[in-house]
Amino acid sequence: MGLFLRQDQPWRASRREPGLSGVAVFVVLVAVWRLNSGHYTPLIIGFGVTSSLLVVFLSWRMGIVDREGMPVHLLPRATVYAPWLFKEIFTANVDVAKRVLTPFEPDISPRLFDTGVTQKSDLGRVIYANSITLTPGTVSIGVKGSYITVHAIAEDVADGLQEGEMDRRVTWLEGEGP
């Protein structure tokens, strides 16, 4: 066994993961480097590409380049999910603004509750919890098994989340739904 093939590290990803994740990591690293560098001479570009390749190689050898760390497989469905999420974020912003700016008795009745999760992977559950938190008026407090603890600004906001539309859409994004 070599240094990078130790069996006592169960957290390491399989080295048989698709190469597409490694290519995506390389593209992201080069793009970030180019945006931050500001220097475009051949020597400097060569250094940037070489260092990005070295980082991808070392990450691959460590077993941390995988589908969960760089979920390229979600991109086709994310192009449908993202506009829906942006619409929900906008709608929730308007709702929270109305609640907060009501002059006399704002309709605020905080509630803490658990909502079920139908996602199969940790990545899917994280996307769902982050989607809840991105939507104003709700905050994901914790993820435990097949439940997410959520704080909502009002009863009707909590009821809307428990209807399960966002859960179904994230499950579809994950590739598990119809």
Backbone as numpy.savetxt, mean C-alpha at the origin, in Angstrom:
# Nx Ny Nz CAx CAy CAz Cx Cy Cz
26.40 -24.72 2.71 25.57 -23.54 2.71 26.45 -22.30 2.71
26.06 -21.38 1.86 26.79 -20.13 1.78 26.23 -19.10 2.74
26.83 -17.96 2.74 26.42 -16.88 3.62 24.97 -16.45 3.36
24.54 -16.48 2.10 23.21 -16.00 1.75 22.17 -17.10 1.67
22.51 -18.33 2.04 21.58 -19.45 1.93 21.26 -20.05 3.28
21.33 -19.29 4.34 21.10 -19.81 5.68 19.63 -20.15 5.87
19.38 -21.32 6.44 18.01 -21.79 6.67 17.40 -21.22 7.94
18.21 -20.63 8.81 17.71 -20.13 10.09 17.13 -18.72 9.97
16.86 -18.27 8.75 16.28 -16.95 8.53 14.97 -17.09 7.75
13.89 -17.47 8.45 12.62 -17.72 7.75 11.99 -16.46 7.17
12.43 -15.30 7.58 11.86 -14.05 7.08 12.31 -13.75 5.67
13.36 -14.43 5.20 13.90 -14.14 3.88 12.96 -14.64 2.79
12.83 -13.85 1.75 11.98 -14.23 0.61 12.66 -15.30 -0.22
11.87 -16.05 -0.94 12.41 -17.05 -1.84 13.18 -16.38 -2.97
14.28 -16.98 -3.38 15.06 -16.42 -4.47 14.44 -16.77 -5.82
13.33 -17.51 -5.80 12.67 -17.88 -7.05 11.59 -16.88 -7.45
11.53 -15.75 -6.75 10.54 -14.73 -7.09 10.78 -14.25 -8.52
9.74 -13.77 -9.19 9.90 -13.31 -10.56 10.89 -12.16 -10.67
11.62 -12.14 -11.77 12.60 -11.09 -12.01 11.97 -9.74 -12.26
10.68 -9.70 -12.53 10.00 -8.45 -12.79 10.09 -7.51 -11.59
10.06 -8.06 -10.38 10.18 -7.22 -9.19 11.56 -6.58 -9.12
12.59 -7.32 -9.47 13.95 -6.77 -9.49 14.11 -5.67 -10.52
13.50 -5.87 -11.68 13.55 -4.84 -12.73 12.81 -3.59 -12.26
11.67 -3.78 -11.60 10.90 -2.64 -11.10 11.69 -1.88 -10.04
12.37 -2.59 -9.15 13.19 -1.92 -8.13 14.29 -1.11 -8.82
14.92 -1.69 -9.83 15.98 -0.98 -10.56 15.43 0.30 -11.21
14.29 0.20 -11.87 13.70 1.36 -12.54 13.38 2.45 -11.52
12.81 2.08 -10.38 12.47 3.06 -9.35 13.74 3.71 -8.80
14.76 2.91 -8.53 16.01 3.46 -8.01 16.65 4.44 -8.99
16.69 4.08 -10.26 17.28 4.97 -11.26 16.45 6.25 -11.39
15.13 6.11 -11.39 14.27 7.29 -11.51 14.47 8.24 -10.33
14.50 7.70 -9.12 14.69 8.54 -7.94 16.08 9.18 -7.98
17.08 8.41 -8.36 18.44 8.96 -8.44 18.50 10.10 -9.47
17.89 9.88 -10.64 17.91 10.93 -11.68 17.19 12.19 -11.23
16.06 12.03 -10.54 15.31 13.19 -10.07 16.08 13.96 -9.00
16.81 13.26 -8.16 17.54 13.91 -7.07 18.92 14.39 -7.47
19.50 13.83 -8.51 20.88 14.13 -8.86 21.04 15.50 -9.50
20.38 15.72 -10.61 20.53 16.98 -11.31 21.77 17.03 -12.20
22.58 16.00 -12.19 23.78 15.92 -13.04 23.57 14.85 -14.11
23.81 15.23 -15.36 23.51 14.32 -16.45 24.71 14.09 -17.37
25.90 14.09 -16.81 27.07 13.75 -17.61 27.17 12.23 -17.69
27.78 11.70 -18.73 27.86 10.24 -18.88 28.50 9.53 -17.68
29.54 10.12 -17.10 30.19 9.48 -15.96 29.25 9.39 -14.76
28.56 10.47 -14.46 27.65 10.50 -13.30 26.46 9.57 -13.54
25.92 9.56 -14.76 24.82 8.64 -15.08 25.30 7.20 -14.94
26.51 6.92 -15.38 27.09 5.58 -15.23 27.20 5.17 -13.77
27.65 6.11 -12.92 27.73 5.82 -11.49 26.35 5.53 -10.90
25.35 6.29 -11.32 23.99 6.09 -10.82 23.43 4.73 -11.22
23.62 4.37 -12.49 23.13 3.08 -12.98 23.87 1.93 -12.29
25.19 2.07 -12.15 25.99 1.04 -11.51 25.59 0.86 -10.05
25.42 1.95 -9.34 25.04 1.83 -7.93 23.64 1.25 -7.79
22.72 1.59 -8.69 21.38 1.02 -8.66 21.42 -0.48 -8.93
22.23 -0.90 -9.89 22.39 -2.33 -10.17 22.97 -3.06 -8.96
23.94 -2.45 -8.30 24.55 -3.06 -7.12 23.52 -3.22 -6.00
22.71 -2.22 -5.79 21.67 -2.30 -4.75 20.67 -3.40 -5.08
20.25 -3.49 -6.33 19.30 -4.55 -6.73 19.94 -5.91 -6.55
21.20 -6.06 -6.94 21.89 -7.35 -6.80 21.99 -7.75 -5.33
22.41 -6.82 -4.48 22.54 -7.14 -3.05 21.17 -7.44 -2.43
20.16 -6.69 -2.84 18.80 -6.95 -2.33 18.31 -8.32 -2.77
18.60 -8.68 -4.00 18.21 -10.00 -4.51 18.93 -11.10 -3.76
20.23 -10.91 -3.51 21.01 -11.89 -2.76 20.51 -12.04 -1.33
20.03 -10.94 -0.75 19.49 -10.98 0.62 18.09 -11.59 0.64
17.47 -11.72 -0.51 16.15 -12.31 -0.59 15.02 -11.35 -0.24
15.23 -10.05 -0.43 14.19 -9.09 -0.07 13.51 -8.46 -1.29
13.85 -8.90 -2.48 13.15 -8.45 -3.68 12.08 -9.50 -3.97
10.82 -9.11 -3.72 9.73 -10.06 -3.92 8.46 -9.33 -4.36
7.40 -10.09 -4.58 6.14 -9.53 -5.05 5.49 -8.61 -4.02
5.77 -8.82 -2.75 5.15 -7.98 -1.73 5.88 -6.65 -1.58
7.18 -6.67 -1.71 7.95 -5.44 -1.59 7.80 -4.52 -2.79
7.60 -5.08 -3.95 7.41 -4.31 -5.19 6.27 -4.97 -5.95
5.01 -4.64 -5.59 3.85 -5.34 -6.15 3.48 -4.90 -7.57
4.34 -5.19 -8.51 4.12 -4.82 -9.91 2.88 -5.54 -10.46
2.59 -6.71 -9.93 1.45 -7.49 -10.43 0.11 -6.80 -10.16
0.10 -5.81 -9.27 -1.15 -5.10 -8.96 -1.40 -3.90 -9.88
-0.42 -3.50 -10.67 -0.55 -2.29 -11.48 -1.76 -2.28 -12.41
-2.06 -3.35 -13.15 -3.23 -3.28 -14.05 -4.53 -3.00 -13.30
-4.76 -3.67 -12.18 -5.99 -3.45 -11.42 -5.94 -2.15 -10.64
-4.74 -1.70 -10.27 -4.60 -0.44 -9.52 -5.05 0.75 -10.36
-4.95 0.65 -11.68 -5.41 1.74 -12.54 -6.93 1.92 -12.46
-7.65 0.89 -12.04 -9.09 0.99 -11.84 -9.39 1.38 -10.38
-8.63 0.82 -9.44 -8.88 1.08 -8.02 -8.52 2.51 -7.62
-7.42 3.04 -8.11 -6.95 4.37 -7.69 -7.97 5.47 -7.98
-8.57 5.56 -9.17 -9.57 6.61 -9.38 -10.77 6.47 -8.44
-11.20 5.24 -8.18 -12.31 5.05 -7.25 -11.91 5.53 -5.85
-10.69 5.21 -5.40 -10.22 5.64 -4.09 -10.12 7.16 -4.02
-9.61 7.81 -5.08 -9.53 9.28 -5.10 -10.92 9.91 -4.99
-11.90 9.31 -5.66 -13.28 9.80 -5.56 -13.79 9.67 -4.13
-13.51 8.54 -3.49 -13.93 8.34 -2.10 -13.24 9.33 -1.17
-11.97 9.59 -1.40 -11.23 10.54 -0.58 -11.83 11.93 -0.72
-12.14 12.33 -1.95 -12.74 13.65 -2.19 -14.10 13.75 -1.50
-14.94 12.72 -1.69 -16.27 12.71 -1.08 -16.18 12.78 0.44
-15.26 12.02 1.02 -15.10 12.02 2.47 -14.57 13.37 2.97
-13.70 14.01 2.19 -13.22 15.35 2.56 -14.38 16.33 2.66
-15.25 16.31 1.68 -16.41 17.20 1.67 -17.30 16.90 2.88
-17.51 15.61 3.16 -18.35 15.21 4.28 -17.77 15.69 5.61
-16.49 15.48 5.82 -15.85 15.91 7.07 -15.87 17.43 7.19
-15.64 18.13 6.09 -15.68 19.59 6.13 -17.07 20.08 6.54
-18.11 19.47 6.00 -19.48 19.85 6.37 -19.72 19.60 7.86
-19.26 18.45 8.35 -19.46 18.11 9.76 -18.74 19.10 10.68
-17.53 19.45 10.33 -16.71 20.30 11.19 -17.15 21.76 11.12
-17.58 22.20 9.94 -17.93 23.61 9.76 -19.38 23.94 10.06
-20.16 22.96 10.47 -21.54 23.23 10.87 -21.50 24.14 12.10
-22.18 25.29 12.05 -21.99 26.30 13.10 -22.45 25.89 14.50
-23.54 25.18 14.63 -24.05 24.95 15.98 -23.79 23.55 16.49
-24.48 22.56 16.00 -24.29 21.21 16.49 -23.71 20.31 15.39
-22.40 20.18 15.36 -21.81 19.32 14.33 -22.22 17.86 14.54
-22.39 17.17 13.43 -22.79 15.76 13.47 -21.54 14.90 13.66
-21.02 14.93 14.87 -19.82 14.14 15.18 -20.15 13.23 16.36
-20.05 11.92 16.11 -20.28 10.93 17.17 -19.23 9.83 16.99
-18.03 10.05 17.54 -16.93 9.11 17.32 -17.29 7.69 17.71
-16.72 6.75 16.95 -17.01 5.34 17.19 -15.77 4.51 16.89
-15.49 3.55 17.74 -14.39 2.61 17.55 -15.02 1.24 17.32
-14.63 0.58 16.23 -15.25 -0.71 15.89 -14.26 -1.58 15.12
-14.59 -2.86 15.03 -13.81 -3.80 14.23 -14.58 -4.09 12.96
-13.86 -4.14 11.86 -14.48 -4.49 10.58 -13.76 -5.70 10.01
-14.50 -6.56 9.37 -13.93 -7.78 8.81 -13.08 -7.51 7.58
-12.16 -8.42 7.34 -11.23 -8.32 6.21 -11.34 -9.60 5.40
-11.47 -9.46 4.08 -11.55 -10.65 3.23 -10.29 -10.87 2.41
-9.29 -10.02 2.57 -8.06 -10.17 1.80 -7.28 -11.39 2.30
-6.60 -12.05 1.38 -5.86 -13.27 1.72 -4.41 -13.00 2.12
-3.83 -11.93 1.61 -2.41 -11.68 1.87 -2.23 -10.51 2.83
-1.06 -10.44 3.42 -0.72 -9.30 4.28 -0.72 -8.01 3.47
-0.24 -8.09 2.24 -0.22 -6.91 1.37 -1.63 -6.38 1.14
-2.58 -7.26 0.88 -3.97 -6.86 0.68 -4.55 -6.20 1.92
-4.26 -6.77 3.10 -4.76 -6.18 4.35 -4.14 -4.81 4.60
-2.86 -4.65 4.27 -2.20 -3.35 4.43 -2.80 -2.32 3.48
-3.06 -2.72 2.24 -3.68 -1.80 1.29 -5.06 -1.37 1.79
-5.82 -2.32 2.33 -7.15 -2.00 2.86 -7.05 -1.05 4.05
-6.17 -1.35 5.00 -6.01 -0.49 6.17 -5.54 0.91 5.77
-4.62 1.00 4.83 -4.16 2.31 4.37 -5.25 3.06 3.62
-6.07 2.35 2.86 -7.18 2.99 2.16 -8.18 3.57 3.16
-8.42 2.85 4.23 -9.32 3.35 5.28 -8.74 4.63 5.88
-7.45 4.62 6.19 -6.82 5.78 6.82 -6.73 6.97 5.86
-6.54 6.71 4.57 -6.48 7.81 3.60 -7.82 8.51 3.44
-8.90 7.81 3.73 -10.22 8.38 3.59 -10.53 9.20 4.84
-10.68 10.51 4.73 -10.93 11.35 5.90 -12.18 10.91 6.66
-12.07 10.98 7.99 -13.18 10.57 8.84 -12.99 9.18 9.40
-12.02 8.44 8.90 -11.73 7.10 9.40 -10.22 6.93 9.55
-9.85 6.17 10.58 -8.43 5.88 10.82 -8.32 4.42 11.23
-7.44 3.68 10.59 -7.16 2.30 10.99 -6.26 2.34 12.22
-6.69 1.68 13.28 -5.94 1.67 14.52 -5.01 0.47 14.56
-5.48 -0.67 14.11 -4.66 -1.88 14.15 -5.26 -2.97 13.29
-4.38 -3.88 12.85 -4.80 -5.03 12.06 -4.46 -6.27 12.86
-5.46 -7.10 13.11 -5.23 -8.34 13.86 -6.02 -9.45 13.19
-5.29 -10.37 12.57 -5.95 -11.49 11.90 -6.87 -11.03 10.79
-8.14 -11.37 10.91 -9.10 -11.02 9.87 -9.96 -9.82 10.27
-9.43 -8.96 11.15 -10.15 -7.76 11.57 -9.23 -6.55 11.58
-9.82 -5.40 11.27 -9.13 -4.13 11.39 -9.93 -3.29 12.38
-9.23 -2.74 13.38 -9.88 -1.82 14.32 -9.84 -0.43 13.71
-11.00 0.21 13.64 -11.14 1.49 12.95 -11.79 2.51 13.89
-11.33 3.74 13.81 -11.99 4.86 14.48 -12.68 5.68 13.40
-13.97 5.94 13.59 -14.75 6.73 12.63 -15.27 7.98 13.32
-15.43 9.02 12.53 -15.88 10.31 13.06 -17.36 10.30 13.43
-18.15 9.40 12.82 -19.59 9.36 13.09 -20.14 7.98 12.80
-21.33 7.72 13.32 -22.00 6.42 13.13 -22.22 6.09 11.66
-22.73 7.05 10.88 -23.03 6.76 9.48 -21.76 6.50 8.67
-20.64 7.12 9.05 -19.37 6.84 8.38 -18.94 5.41 8.67
-19.10 4.98 9.92 -18.76 3.60 10.30 -19.66 2.61 9.57
-20.95 2.93 9.50 -21.88 2.04 8.80 -21.52 1.92 7.32
-21.13 3.04 6.72 -20.72 3.02 5.31 -19.50 2.15 5.08
-18.57 2.18 6.00 -17.37 1.34 5.86 -17.71 -0.13 6.07
-18.62 -0.41 7.01 -18.98 -1.79 7.28 -19.86 -2.41 6.20
-20.38 -1.59 5.29 -21.11 -2.16 4.15 -20.20 -3.01 3.29
-18.90 -2.71 3.26 -17.93 -3.58 2.64 -17.52 -3.26 1.22
-17.92 -2.11 0.68 -17.55 -1.78 -0.70 -16.04 -1.67 -0.86
-15.38 -0.97 0.07 -13.93 -0.82 -0.02 -13.24 -2.17 0.15
-13.74 -2.99 1.06 -13.17 -4.32 1.27 -13.26 -5.16 0.00
-14.42 -5.11 -0.66 -14.59 -5.88 -1.91 -13.64 -5.38 -2.99
-13.49 -4.08 -3.09 -12.61 -3.52 -4.12 -11.15 -3.84 -3.86
-10.72 -3.82 -2.61 -9.33 -4.18 -2.32 -9.10 -5.66 -2.55
-10.09 -6.48 -2.23 -9.97 -7.91 -2.51 -9.85 -8.15 -4.02
-10.62 -7.40 -4.79 -10.53 -7.49 -6.25 -9.15 -7.02 -6.72
-8.65 -5.92 -6.14 -7.33 -5.40 -6.48 -6.27 -6.46 -6.22
-6.40 -7.15 -5.13 -5.46 -8.19 -4.74 -5.49 -9.36 -5.72
-6.59 -9.49 -6.44 -6.69 -10.56 -7.42 -7.51 -11.72 -6.97
-8.21 -11.56 -5.85 -8.99 -12.66 -5.29 -10.47 -12.60 -5.65
-10.96 -11.41 -5.96 -12.40 -11.24 -6.20 -12.79 -11.46 -7.65
-14.10 -11.29 -7.94 -14.58 -11.48 -9.32 -14.13 -10.39 -10.25
